[in-house]
Amino acid sequence: MRVSVAARPLSLLQPTSARQLPHCRRAASSAAPAAAASLEELLQQHRIAPSAPLAADALGRLPSRLAFLQGLGVPDAAVAAVVRRNPSVLSTEPQALSPGLDYLLSLGVADLGGSVRRAPDLLGCSVRRDLGLKVAILQSLGVRDIARYLSRNPRLVSIDVERQMRPAVELLSSIPELEVGRVLEQLPTVGLNAEAIAPRIEYYRSLGVPRLGRFLSRHPPLLAYSLEANVQPKVAWLKEQGFGDVPTLLSRNPSLLSMPVEASLAPKLALLLGPLGRQIGDIEHFPRILNYSVEHLTLRHDFLAAAGKAGAHGLTRTYRSSPHTFATKLAKRSLDEFEAFVARRASTRGPHRRAADAFLARYEGEGAKDDQRRAAVAAARSRLDGLLEAARKA
């Protein structure tokens, strides 16, 4: 059964007197004495201990139920945990367990086994009254790649709309300029945990970061970083280096908080303030300079130095210009000369990867991933259909 759920408006999250989206319903296990020693051994083999004795007919269908889970791709070592968290899988027909799986496939999620392992409630859940409505809420909030979201957070099926989704969404929506969909898309689990993100939001607000919503939207992982182990030490380090307005510096380049100090920030800052002859003010004017590799920084500086133009231009023009503009306008040399310089460096230091090359590789990689995803979904669809057909014949 394929179920299509259209996107619903954001009003699904507006206060109501008694809106409670139901959780996935589990079929009750039958109670009766267990039979067949071989089947009991099968239970022991998978370390399954039912909360109540299985009825004889349910026990007789046990091998086919376990085969169904394994056929989906649930690892043998995880079968017991799946059964423990959703006992109905042992007593419910696979056809009744499959709507949630079919819905995942319709959205583009191919890893059914991994999804079930992490969220056993997917088996037998109500699509129209539960999972589909939650997906509709996310879509109305701006989450575009639902397949990627659910692949990373299949536990959405177990999240309570009123107690978990609503507080987090209302908190994020209260911040001007914050793109809720973008934040949730990049933080599928933490983004719906109001208790986890609230202290981080309050810290950045107390720090005085301008345009907080834009700041968080540009780099959503800011809401997941540890304040004590990561953010606060880096803020203190930046102040120690002489940066006068750290909140503004961070607002202009939020990704600074993702870079390790010893392996990235410190060497680049030492290079810029030392051999490259720059000042703290230059970096404050263009803080994204710290995102470039040491090789890129030294390569362009050395070419300008060879042309007698070292330090003649600001950081932005020097490092953001295209190779042609950099060579002909800034260094007053030909593009061929610059490319020959790059080639000579590559022969001794290894190839220099340009930003354009990285972009093209990333773009081509995304296209290949899309093709792989479609093929994986088709294969998973065929496998699920085969499992259901086998269950019908059993």
C-alpha positions in Angstrom: 0.0 0.0 0.0 1.5 3.3 -1.1 0.4 6.3 0.9 0.8 9.9 -0.2 0.6 12.7 2.3 0.4 16.2 1.0 2.3 19.0 2.8 0.2 20.6 5.5 0.4 24.2 6.6 2.3 25.5 9.6 -1.1 25.8 11.4 -0.6 22.1 12.4 1.6 23.5 15.1 -0.7 26.2 16.3 -2.1 25.8 19.8 -5.2 23.7 20.1 -7.1 22.5 23.1 -6.4 18.9 22.7 -4.2 18.2 19.6 -2.2 15.1 20.3 -1.0 13.2 17.2 -1.1 9.5 18.0 2.1 7.4 18.2 2.5 4.3 16.1 0.1 1.6 17.3 1.5 -1.8 18.2 -0.5 -4.9 17.9 -0.9 -6.7 21.2 1.0 -10.0 21.6 -1.1 -13.1 22.2 -0.5 -14.9 25.5 -0.2 -18.7 25.5 2.4 -21.3 26.5 5.4 -21.5 24.2 5.8 -24.7 22.1 8.4 -26.3 19.8 11.9 -26.5 21.4 13.5 -25.6 18.1 11.6 -22.3 18.0 12.6 -21.6 21.6 16.2 -22.1 20.5 15.6 -19.6 17.7 14.5 -17.1 20.2 17.6 -17.8 22.3 19.8 -17.6 19.2 18.6 -14.0 18.7 18.5 -13.3 22.4 14.8 -12.5 22.2 12.9 -12.7 25.4 9.2 -11.9 24.8 7.5 -9.9 27.5 4.6 -12.5 27.4 4.5 -16.1 26.1 3.8 -16.3 22.4 0.6 -18.0 21.2 1.3 -21.2 19.3 0.3 -19.7 15.9 2.6 -16.7 16.6 5.4 -18.9 17.6 4.9 -20.9 14.4 5.3 -17.8 12.4 8.4 -16.7 14.3 10.9 -17.8 11.6 9.1 -15.9 8.9 9.0 -12.8 11.1 12.7 -12.9 11.8 13.4 -13.5 8.1 11.3 -10.4 7.3 13.5 -8.3 9.6 16.7 -9.7 8.3 15.5 -9.4 4.7 14.9 -5.7 5.3 18.6 -5.4 6.3 18.3 -5.3 10.1 21.6 -6.8 11.3 21.3 -10.0 13.2 22.8 -8.4 16.3 20.1 -5.7 16.3 17.1 -8.0 15.9 16.6 -8.5 19.6 16.7 -4.8 20.3 14.1 -4.2 17.5 11.8 -6.8 19.0 12.3 -5.5 22.5 11.3 -2.0 21.5 8.4 -3.1 19.3 7.2 -6.5 20.4 4.3 -6.5 17.9 6.7 -7.5 15.1 6.5 -11.1 16.3 2.7 -11.3 16.2 1.8 -8.9 13.3 1.6 -9.8 9.6 4.4 -8.2 7.6 1.7 -6.6 5.4 0.5 -4.7 8.4 4.0 -3.7 9.4 4.9 -2.3 6.0 3.0 1.0 5.4 5.7 3.1 7.2 8.4 1.4 5.1 6.5 1.9 1.9 6.1 5.6 2.8 9.9 5.9 3.5 10.6 4.5 0.0 8.1 6.9 -1.6 10.1 9.8 0.0 13.4 8.4 -1.2 14.7 6.7 1.9 16.4 3.4 0.8 18.1 2.1 4.0 15.0 0.4 5.5 17.1 -1.9 7.7 19.1 0.9 9.2 15.9 3.0 9.7 14.1 0.1 11.5 17.2 -0.7 13.6 17.2 2.9 14.9 13.4 3.4 15.0 11.5 0.1 15.4 8.2 2.0 15.7 8.3 2.5 12.0 7.0 -1.1 11.7 3.2 -0.8 11.9 3.0 3.0 12.4 0.1 5.0 11.1 1.3 7.0 8.1 -1.7 9.3 7.7 -2.2 10.0 11.4 1.4 10.1 12.6 4.5 10.0 10.4 2.9 11.7 7.4 1.7 14.6 9.5 5.1 15.1 11.1 6.7 15.1 7.6 4.0 17.6 6.5 4.9 19.9 9.4 8.6 19.7 8.5 7.9 20.5 4.9 5.7 23.5 5.9 8.6 24.8 8.0 11.0 24.7 5.0 12.7 21.3 5.2 13.3 20.4 1.6 15.3 17.2 1.5 12.9 15.0 3.5 14.7 11.8 2.5 18.0 13.0 3.8 16.3 14.2 7.0 14.6 10.9 7.7 17.7 8.9 6.8 19.5 10.8 9.6 16.6 10.9 12.0 14.1 8.0 11.5 13.2 8.5 15.2 10.9 11.3 14.0 8.2 8.6 14.1 8.6 8.4 18.0 8.7 12.2 18.6 5.7 13.7 20.3 4.4 16.7 18.4 3.1 18.6 21.4 5.9 17.9 24.0 8.9 17.9 21.6 8.3 19.4 18.2 6.2 22.3 19.3 8.6 23.8 21.9 11.6 23.5 19.6 9.8 25.0 16.6 8.3 27.9 18.7 11.8 28.6 20.2 13.5 28.7 16.8 10.6 30.7 15.2 10.9 33.4 17.9 14.3 34.4 16.6 14.1 37.1 13.8 15.7 36.1 10.5 16.3 32.5 11.5 15.5 30.0 8.8 13.8 27.2 10.7 13.8 24.8 7.8 17.5 25.2 7.2 18.3 24.6 10.9 16.1 21.6 11.2 17.5 20.1 7.9 21.0 20.3 9.1 20.2 19.3 12.7 17.5 16.7 12.4 17.8 15.4 16.0 19.2 18.3 18.0 17.0 20.8 16.2 13.9 19.3 17.8 15.3 19.3 21.3 14.4 22.6 22.9 16.3 21.8 26.1 19.5 21.2 24.2 19.4 24.3 21.9 18.0 26.8 24.4 21.2 27.3 26.4 23.2 27.8 23.2 20.8 30.3 21.9 21.0 32.2 25.2 24.8 32.1 25.2 25.1 33.6 21.7 22.5 36.2 22.6 24.4 37.2 25.8 27.6 37.3 23.8 26.1 40.0 21.7 26.3 38.4 18.3 24.5 40.8 15.8 21.6 39.4 13.8 21.4 36.2 15.8 18.9 34.5 13.5 21.1 35.1 10.4 24.2 33.9 12.4 22.5 30.6 13.3 21.0 30.1 9.9 24.4 30.5 8.2 25.9 27.7 10.3 23.3 25.6 12.1 25.8 23.3 13.8 26.4 26.3 16.2 23.3 24.9 18.0 25.0 21.6 18.6 28.6 22.6 19.6 29.5 22.1 23.2 29.7 25.5 24.9 32.2 24.4 27.6 34.5 22.3 25.4 34.3 24.2 22.2 32.6 27.6 21.9 33.7 29.4 25.0 37.4 28.4 24.8 37.5 29.6 21.2 35.9 32.9 22.0 38.4 33.4 24.8 41.3 32.5 22.4 40.1 35.0 19.8 40.0 37.7 22.4 43.5 36.8 23.5 44.8 37.2 19.9 43.7 40.8 19.9 40.4 40.7 18.1 38.4 43.6 19.5 34.9 42.8 18.5 34.6 39.0 18.6 30.8 38.9 18.3 30.9 40.8 15.1 33.8 38.7 13.9 31.8 35.5 14.5 28.7 37.0 12.8 30.7 37.6 9.7 32.3 34.1 9.8 30.3 31.7 12.0 32.4 28.7 10.8 35.3 30.0 12.9 33.8 28.1 15.8 34.0 24.8 13.8 37.8 25.1 13.3 40.3 23.5 15.7 42.6 26.1 17.2 45.9 24.2 17.2 45.5 22.5 13.8 43.9 25.4 11.9 43.2 28.8 13.4 46.6 29.3 15.2 48.8 28.3 12.2 46.8 30.5 9.8 46.8 33.5 12.1 50.5 33.1 12.7 51.2 33.0 9.0 49.0 36.0 8.2 50.4 38.2 11.0 54.0 37.0 10.4 55.4 36.2 7.0 52.4 37.6 5.1 52.7 40.9 7.0 49.0 41.4 7.7 47.3 43.1 10.7 44.5 42.0 13.0 42.4 44.7 11.4 42.8 43.1 8.0 41.5 39.9 9.3 38.6 41.6 11.1 37.7 43.2 7.8 37.7 39.8 6.0 37.4 37.0 8.6 36.7 34.4 6.0 40.4 34.5 5.2 40.8 32.0 8.0 38.8 29.5 6.0 41.5 29.2 3.3 44.2 26.6 3.4 47.8 27.5 4.4 48.9 26.4 0.9 46.4 28.8 -0.8 47.5 31.7 1.4 51.2 31.2 0.8 50.9 30.4 -3.0 49.2 33.7 -3.8 51.4 35.7 -1.4 54.6 34.2 -3.0 53.4 34.9 -6.5 52.7 38.5 -5.7 56.0 38.8 -3.9 57.8 37.4 -7.0 56.0 40.1 -9.0 56.9 42.8 -6.5 53.3 43.3 -5.4 53.3 41.7 -2.0 50.9 43.4 0.4 49.7 45.8 -2.4 46.1 44.6 -2.2 43.6 43.8 0.6 42.9 40.3 1.7 39.6 40.2 -0.1 40.9 41.0 -3.5 44.0 38.9 -3.1 42.3 35.7 -2.1 38.8 35.9 -3.6 39.7 37.0 -7.1 39.6 34.4 -9.9 43.0 33.1 -11.1 42.7 35.3 -14.2 41.9 38.5 -12.3 44.5 37.7 -9.6 47.3 37.2 -12.2 46.5 40.0 -14.7 45.0 42.7 -12.5 46.8 42.2 -9.1 50.1 40.7 -10.0 50.3 42.3 -13.5 51.4 39.1 -15.0 49.8 36.7 -17.5 47.5 33.8 -16.5 50.0 31.5 -18.2 52.8 32.7 -15.9 50.6 32.1 -12.8 49.6 28.6 -14.0 53.3 27.8 -14.6 54.1 29.0 -11.1 51.3 26.8 -9.7 52.6 23.8 -11.7 56.2 24.3 -10.4 54.9 24.4 -6.8 52.9 21.3 -7.4 55.9 19.4 -8.5 57.5 19.9 -5.1 54.6 20.4 -2.7 51.8 18.4 -4.4 48.9 19.7 -6.5 47.0 22.9 -5.5 43.3 22.4 -5.6 41.4 25.5 -6.7 38.1 26.5 -5.2 36.5 26.1 -8.7 37.8 22.5 -8.9 36.4 21.7 -5.5 33.0 23.1 -6.4 32.8 21.1 -9.6 33.9 17.9 -7.8 31.2 18.5 -5.2 28.6 19.3 -7.8 29.4 16.1 -9.8 29.5 14.1 -6.6 26.0 15.3 -5.6 24.7 14.2 -9.0 26.2 10.8 -8.6 24.7 10.5 -5.1 21.3 11.3 -6.5 21.7 8.5 -9.1 22.8 6.1 -6.5 19.9 7.0 -4.2 17.4 6.4 -7.0 19.0 3.0 -7.7 19.1 2.1 -4.0 15.4 3.0 -3.6 14.4 0.9 -6.6 16.4 -2.1 -5.2 14.9 -1.6 -1.7 11.4 -1.4 -3.3 12.0 -4.7 -5.1 13.3 -6.3 -2.0 10.4 -5.2 0.2 7.9 -6.4 -2.5 9.6 -9.8 -2.6 9.5 -10.1 1.2 5.8 -9.3 1.4 5.1 -11.7 -1.4 7.0 -14.4 0.4 5.1 -13.6 3.6 1.8 -14.0 1.8 2.7 -17.4 0.5 4.0 -18.6 3.9 
